[in-house]
């Protein structure tokens, strides 16, 4: 399909290079440029172009193929690149505030180039900077110019050596001394050392430190955050009372210096308490604008949710890159075919379509969810900045916390499985480091762990849902939330009485069918989890034991199914809205249906177990619908990749280049890597000292 001729579009979206991929591009049912403009908009495309052009034209960002950087060199380079990005001022502060999604776009673009750079930038500018901006008040604004000028460099210190997911058990203390109007930050023992903190190892001068706040008399007011200087910005030497260092090499993201810190009675001014949700008067009285601890905790969840929401986006970027590489490879890699006929691209095989195209659909569905959740979080933070401490604001904080706590596991696990599938789908060529799939897998791996272990985080979401059901059962409270993600539960009894009734495969090819099935599934798992918890308590288990014994087959799948339902619903509504251009409706509808059905198919046993499915036809119908949608999307796959793939310089994968010259690009890359005219540096020594077989025989 010929692209439309629109003023300015060609400059933002130049023609793709001619080559072997042209055959698939010609068969696409839609114009890739039109879909990019619909999904992104011209403003985002201009920002992306500015970022990618800055990276490609700056020698500091030149790719170093064939060169294994030392740990120290990689960290130095990441810091210098971070500094250069700051100097470019690609995203002014007013732009960040006016258009929050531009922040996510900047992080995604930097991550597509190198996640060590992106994470280092994100930790300093957004995690550290955003914590001060959203959790502090006017007295903390003095830090913001220093952050933007890199006069100081920041990190975010929650996790300790002995406590990660259980943030409430953090041991670092902050005792207030009214005689000097200072807080005393202290690590009671080595287990309370702040640990795994990104940027802390070598470069951070300041940290947002989470500690238990104590006022005179010994009363603890729970976890609060403080700005603490840990190094001298001019010398990078530790401040008095601070022991700080690097924790060493990791499995990936080694351009980021993760570190540790211990504090020995470090005094900081009273004003360095980030006081948005709670403050201490000069005399030592604790004050808070919230009526109860639940509201204060709900409002504070925005700070903790930011990292998890960011990781959702990071995971999807990794999956975008992997799927782009694997599908371009599959469209040009020819193997086998009819007898005495030409070999055919492996994308023509049903197995390859079934392996890869659901992950392509997942990219589109989860990317939309990621953006919408980011905007939800921006709404929460704007409310806090506007001193909105009402009940709705607290409930919004709880709801976003529940969505982020399940969103991170779903996105990071989907990316992890998808990247591995893409690696295997590219065969041996996928195992070559130069093709980048290994780095994507390693750099995505920590997304499954940091900011909360995935399995632990899912408990936050299931607890949120169970608390709503308990309020409904015990007091008749309505099921409703600010973002309306739980409002469907108001029809809880009626939904449980529904059954799968599709008469044919064709009737399954719309995401409304799996959407209805997901609503039933969440209601079923919610009922089963609630009954299991009560059964455990009736059997004599305490609350801790009851929750612990109700996770694996109850609360865990409940949280995942609820989040999958939310993703499916949001993407279904987005792809079926009236403003979708007619030429794009079919392909977006197929992507929506494929993601929904593929995700739902992973719960087939539960659908039969609970009675929603009956007979063998129901399961077969879902399977056949998935295969039909894969077949329908096969000819659109390359164009759909063109929509999400970055320029070749950023994608940095010979087998994934836009021209599709698979073997030429791979051969060139291998020659650059191998240095065929050189012999190993160790050969001379080996040839002199190599073992003599005869002498060994004589000794025997």
N, C-alpha and C positions, 0 to 999 in steps of 0.2 A: 504494500500500500504506500502510495507516495505521501511524503510528509507535507503538511500544510505550509504555505508561505506566509509567515507572519513577521512583521517588523521587529527586529531585535532578537528573534528566537534563534536564528542561525548562528549568531555570535555566541549565544549562551549554550547552544546545543549544536555544535558543528557536525558535519557529515561524518559518519563512521567510516573507517578505512575499508576499501574493497578487499575481498578475499574469500576464502572458503565458507565463511559464515553467511555470505550473501544469499545463498540458496534458502536458508531458513528465514532470514530477514524478509525475503520477498514473499514468503508464505504466511506471514503474520496477519492476523485478522484485524489489527489496529495499528495506529501510528504511534510509535514509541515516544516521539516528541510530545504528542498531545497528552499522553498519560503522564509523562514527567511534569508537564505544566499543571495538570490537574492535581497531582499529588503534592507538588512542591511549591508552585507559584514562582513568579519571576524574581521576587526579592531573595528567596532562599537560593535560587540558582545563581544569582549574582554573587551572593556571599560564598557559595561553594567554589565558584570560578576564581574568586579573589584568593581564597585560601589555597587552592590547588596550584594556582599560578605562582603564588609567593613561594611555596615549597619547591616547585620544579625549577624555578629560576635562581634560587639561592644556593651557592656552592656548599653551604653548611649542611644542606639537606641531601646532598648527592649520595646515591646508593653506593655501598661499599661491597659489591659482590665479590665473593671469593676471599673475603678478609674476615677472620674471626676476631672480633674486638674483645679485648680483655675486659673484665668486669669493671675495673677502674675507668678505662677509656670510654666504655659504653655509658657509664653514669655521668662522666664529664660531658660527653657529647649530648646526652639527654638534657642536662642542665643548661648548656649553652643554647640548645635549640629552643628550650622553653623560654629562655631570656629573649631570643630573637623573635619568637611569636609574640611575646609581650610588646616588644619594640614596634612590631608592625601595626599594633592597635587595630586588629582586624574587626573587633567588635566593641565599639564604644559603650560605656556604662548605660547611657540613655537608651541605646538600642537593646541592650539586655533586658532592661525594665519594660520597655514598650513592647518588645516581641520576645517573650521568653523562649520560644522554640529556636530562636537563633543561637542560643547558648548550646542547646543540644546539637544543633547542626555543626557548630565549631568543634565540639568534642568528637563528634562522629568523624569529621573530616581528618582531624589530627590522628584519631585512632586508626583510620584506614591506612594512614601512612605508617605509623608506629605507635603501638599502645603504650610503650614506656614514656614517650613524649606526652601523649594525651593524658595519661594518668597523672604524671607529674604536674602538668598544667592544671588539670581538674582539681587535684588535691590542694594546690596553692590558691588558685583563683576562686574556685567554686566551693569546695568543701570547707576549707579554712575561711575564705573570704565571706562565703554565704552564711556560715555559722555566726560570724561576728555581726554581719548585717542584719540577719533575721532574728538572732537570739539576743543581740545586744540592744542598746538604745543610743540616744544622741551622743552620749559621752564616749561611745566607742567609734564614732565616725572618723576620728583622727587616724585610725589604722588603715582606712581604705586607700588613701593616696599612697601610703607606703607599700601597700600590697601591689597596687597597679605599677608603681615605679620599681618594684623589687628591691626597695630599701630594706624590707624584711621578707623572709620566705617562710611559708607556713605549712603546718601539718595538723592533723585531727586525731587526738589521742584518746580513744575510748578503751580499746582492748588492752587487757593486761596478760601477763604470762600465764596466770592461772584462771583467768575468766575472760571469755569472749562473748558467746551468745547470752550468757546470764549477766546482763549489764547491771542489774540491780545489786549484784553481789560484788561489784567493784570495790576494792579496798583502799585505793588512794583517798586521802582525807584532805579537807580544807577547813581548818579551825579558824574562827574569826577572833582576832585580838583587838578589843575596843580601845586599848591604851595606845596603840599605834595606828589604828584603823587599817589593819592589814589582815589578809588571809595567809595562813601558814600551810603551804602545800607539802604533803609528806607521804612517802611510800613506807608503810610499816615494815615490810620485809621484801625479799627479792621476788616473791610471787606476785607482788603488787606492781612490779615494773611494767610500765607501758611497753607494749610489745607489738611487733608487726606494723608499726606506724609508718606509712609511706611518707617519704621525704625526710624523715627524722634521722636516718642513718648517717648522712653526710652534710646535708645542705640546709635543713630547716633552722631558722633562728628563733621562731616563735611557734607555740602550739596552743590549740584549743584543747584544754585538759579537762576531762570529766572526773569529778571527785565527789565524795559524800560531804555535804555542807553541814558543819556543826556551828551552832551559836553558843555563846557563853552559857554555862550551866549544863553543857553536854548534850543538848537536844539535837538530833540528826534530822535534817529536812530533805534527805534524799539526794539523788544525783543532780548536780548542777555543772555548768561549764565555765571555765575561767581562761583568760588569755595569760599565758606564762611564757616569758622569754627564756629560751634554753641555751642560746649561743650568742656571743658577741657578733653583730652583723659585720664588723670590720675585720675580725680575726678568725671567726668561726670557732673560737675556743669556747668550751662550756662555761656557763655562768656558775657562780659560786653555789654549791649545794646540789648541782645537777650532774649526774653521771649519764652520759649519752653516747651511743655507738651504733654500729651497723650490725645486722644479724646475719649477713652473708649471702651467698649465692642461692637462688631459688630455681624452681623448675622452669620459670618463664618470667617475663617482665623484669629482666635484670638491669634495665636502664633506670629503674626506680630503686632508690636506696631506702629499703625498709629498715627501721631501726628500733632501738629500745631506749628508755629513759627511766631513771630513778631520781626521786626528789628527797633531799634531806633537809626538812624544815626550811623550805624556800619561801621567803616572804614576798608577797605581791600586794599592790595597793587594793583597797576595798573596791575601787572603781573598775577593777579588771574582772570582777564577776559579771558574766553576761546575764543581764537582769531582766530580760523580756518577760519571763514567767515567774520570777521571784527575786527579791533583793534583800539586803541587810542594811539597816540604818547605821549611821556612825556609832550609835550607842550599842548596837548588837541585836536589835530586834528584827526578826524575819517578817517580811511583808510580801504579799502576793495579790494580784488583782483578781485571782480566781476564787470562787466560792468553796470549792472542795478540791482534794488531791486528784480526783479523776479528771476534772476539767483541766487542771494544770498539766497533768500527764498527757492528756489528749492533745493539748496545744503544743507541748514539747516534742511530740512524735514527729512533727514536720522536719525537725533537724535530723532525726535518725532516719526518716524515710527518704531524705534526699539521696543519700548514697545508694540505697536500694533501687530507687527509681532510675538513677544514673546507670546502674549495672544492667538493668533491663535493656536500656538503649545500647550499651556497650556489647552485650551478648548478641543482639540482633545485627549489629554492624559486623561482627565476626561471622555470623551465619550468612549475611549478604555476600561477603567476600568469598567464602568457601563455595557457596552455591554458584556464584558467577564463574569461578574457576572451573568447577566440575561440569557445569552445563555447557560452557563454551568448548571444553575438552570433549564432552560427549557428542557434540554436534559435528566435530571434525575428526574424531578418532573412528576409523572404519575397521571393522573386524567381521569376518564371515559374510554370509549372505546366501541367497538361493544357489543351488548347485550350478556351476558353470556361469554364474553371474558375478557382477561386481560386488565388492564388499560394501556394506552399508554402515552408516554412522551408528554407533552404539546407542544413541538416543532413540533410534527407531525400535529398540527392543523394549518390550513391556516391562521387563524386570528393571531396566535402567530408569524408565519413567517412574515406576513405583518406588524406586529407591530415592529419587531426587526431587521429583515435582511436588510431593507434599511439603518438603522443606522450603521450596520456592514459595508455595502458598503460605507457609508459616511465616516467612520473612515479611510478606505483605501484611498479613493479619496482625502479627505481633508488633510490627513497626507502627502501624496505626494506633494500637493500644499504647505503645510506649509514648508516642507523642501526646495522646489524649491524657494519659496519667501525668505526664510532665506539666501539662497545662492545669490539671487539677491541683497539683502540688503548688504551682505558682499562685493559684487562687487562694490556697490556704495561707501561704506566706504573705501575700498582699493583705489578707485579712488581719494577720498578726501585726503587720507593720502599721495598719490602720487602727490599732488598739481594739480590735474586735475580739472580746473575750466571752461572747455569748455562747449559749448552749449549742447552736448550730455549728459554730466554729469548732468547738470541742468534738462534736460528732463527726464533722468533716475530717478532723485529724485522725480519729479512730478508724474511719472508713478507708482513708488513704493508707494508713498504716497497715490495715488488713490486705488491701490490694497490693501494696508494695511488698509485703511479707510473703505473699504467694507468687507475685509477679516475678521476683528475682529467681526463685527456684524453677518456675516454668520456663522462663527465657533462657537461663544459663544451662539448664539440662537439655532443652531443645537444641540449643546451639552446640553443646558438647556432642550430643548424639549425631547431629547433622554434619558437623565438621568431620567426624570420624567416617560417616557414611560417604561423604564427598571424597575423603582421602582414599577410601577403598574403591570407590567408583572410578577413580582415575588410575587404578592399577599401580604398577611399579612407578610410573611417572609421578604419581601423587606422593610417593615416599621420598622423592628428591627434595632436599631442603630448599633448593632454589625456587621451587614452585609454591612455597610459603604455607602449605596446608599444615605442616608440622608446627610452625610458629603460631599459627592461628589457634591450633588445638592447645598448645602450652599456655599461650597468653589468655585464652578463655578459661582455662581450668580454675584459676583462683576466683572467678566470678561465682563458682558454686560454693565458695567457702566464706570469703570475707564479707563484712557487713552482716554477718549472721550465717551460720550453717543452714543449708537449705531445709533439711528435715526439721530443724528446730523452728525455723521461721514459719513453716506451714502450721505449726501449733498456734501461732499468733492469729492466723486467719480462721482456723477452726474454732478457737476460743471466742472470737468475735461473733461468729455465726451462732454458736451454742448459747452465748449470752443473750442474743436477740430472741432465740426460741424460748429460753427460760423465762424472759420477761413476758413473752406472749402467752405462755402456758399458765404462768402464775398470776399475772396481773392483767391479761388481756391487751397488752400493748400492741400497737400496730407495727407491722414490718415496714419500716421506711428509713431512708438514709438520704443525706444531701445529694449524693450522686445517683441515687435511685438504683444502685446495683442489687439491693436486696428487696425492692418493692414487690417483685413477683411472688415472694414468699407469702404475701397476704392471701394468695389463693392456694396455700400449702395443702389443705385436705383434698381439694378438687384436683390438683395436679397429680397427687399420689394415686388417684383413681383412673388416670389416663393410661392408654396403651398404644403401642406402635401400630398404625393402621395403613401405611402406604401400600397401595395396590400394585405398584410396579417400580422398576429401577428408575424410569424416567421421572416419576413423581418424587424421587429422592434427590434430584439434581439441583436442589435449591437449599440454601443454608437455613431456611425456616424449619425444615424437617429436623436436622440435628439440634437446632435451637430448642425446639419443643422437647426433644429427648433429653437434652442437658438440664432443662428445668426440672423434669421428673427425676433425673439422676441426683441432682443436688438435694431435692426434697427427700428422696429416699435415704441418701447417706446422712443427711441431717437428722432424720428420725432415728435411723439405726445407731448413730453416734450418741444421740441423747439417751436412748434406751440403754445402750451399753454402759455409759457413764453411771446412770442410776442403778443399773444392775450391780456394777462393781461396788457402789457405795452401800447398797443393801446387803451385800455379801461381807461387809465389814472393812472394806478398803477406805483409807483416808483420801482426801482430795488429790494428793500427789500420786498415790498408787492408782487411783481410779483413772486419772488422766494418762498416766504412763501405760496402763493396760488397755487403753482405748485408742491407741494411735494407729497401729499398723494397717488394719483392715477397715478402719472407721474414719477417724479424724483426718488422717493423712490423705486418703483419696477424696474426702469431702473438700478439703482446702484446694486441692488441685482442680477438681471438677468445677468448683465455684469460680476459680480464676479463668479456667478454659471457657466456661459459659460467658463470663464477662467479656473476654476477648472476642468470642464468636458473636455475641450480641452487638458489640460496638462496631465490628467490621461489617456485619450484616447490615446494620442501619446506615453505615457510611456508604456501602456499595449500592444500596437500594434507594438512596435519597434522590429526589427529582432533579437535582442540579447536576447529576452525573451525565456527561455528554453521551448521547446515544451510541456513538461508535465504541465507547469504552464499557458499556453496561454488560455485555456478554462476557468479556474476559474477566472483569472484576467479579461478576457473579460466580463464575467458575472457580476463581481463586478462593472466594468466600466459602463456597460449598465444599471444595476439596479440603481446606484446612479443617472445617467443622466436622466433616465425616471422618477424616483420617484421625483426628484427635478423639472423636467419639468411639471409633473402632477399638481403641485401646482399653475401653471399659465394657467390651461386649459381655464378658462373664458377669459383671454386675447387672447389666441390663436384663440378662436372662435370669439371674439369681433373684432379682426383685420382681420379676414377672412383667416387665415392660415389653420385653421380647418374648415371643413364644413360637415354637416351630422353627424348622431349619431355614425357612425362606427369609426371615427377618435378617439374620446374620449374613446370608448370602447376598441379599439385596444391597446391604451397605458395602460389602466387598466389591460387588460388581459396579456400583455407583462410583466408588473410588477409582477403579480401573478405567471406567468410561471417561471420567473427568481428566485423568492423566492423559488419555489418548487425545481428548479434545484440546488440551493445553500444550501438547507436544510441539506443534508447529509455532506456537506463540512463545515458547520457552526462551529462545535467544533474544527476541525483542523485549521480553520481560526482564531479562538480565541486563540488556542495554539501558533499561530505565534505572536500575539500582547500582550498576557497576561504576566505580570511579575511573578516572583516566589511567592508562597503562602504567605511567610512572608511579602512581599511588598503589594500584593493585599489585604491581611488582611480581607477576607470575608469568613465565614464558608460555605455559600451556593455557593461560587465561586471557591472552592479549586480544584486543578488539578486532584485529585483522584475521584471526583464526588460522594463521600460518603456523600450525601446531609444531610440525617437525623442524621447520626452518628456525623458529624461535628457540625451540628446545636445544637444537644442535648448537646454535650460536652461544646460548647460555652455558652449555656444558663445556665448550671449548674455552670460554672465558674462565670457568671455574677450574678446569683441569690443568692449564698451563702445560700443554702436551710436550713442549720442547725441553721442559725441565726434568731433571732426575731428582729423586728424593734427597734431601739434605743429609740424611743419615746414611746414604749408601756407601760413601767412602770409608767410613769407620767400620761398617758391616763387612765390606769386602776384604779389609785387612784382618779383622778379628773373627771372621766366620768360622764355625766349627769344622774340624777336619775329620771326615768319616773314618779314615784309616786309623788315626790315633785313638778314636773311641773304641774301635774294634780291638786294638791291642790291649786296652785297659780291661775290656771284657774278658 
